[in-house]
Amino acid sequence: MTAERDNEKVNVERESRLLIVAKARVWASEGWSVVVTDGEGKSYGPAEFDQLWAA
């Protein structure tokens, strides 16, 4: 997961899918631009986070 806002950038790696999606939703709700990238290199924005729950 990569989250960016203003001049800040945060990367979170190697956590369970459940934790990454939960964190991504929280960060996005706080105004961060968030992208989650899966193990195959596909990126997901906030509108696609539900797809990660089912995978």
DAGI-V744575 format. One line per field, one symbol per residue. ss: DSSP state (@ for helix, = for strand, . for the rest). A space follows every 50 residues. Layout:
ss->???
This chain:
ss->.====..====.....@@@@@@@@@@@@@...=====.....==.@@@@@ @@@@.
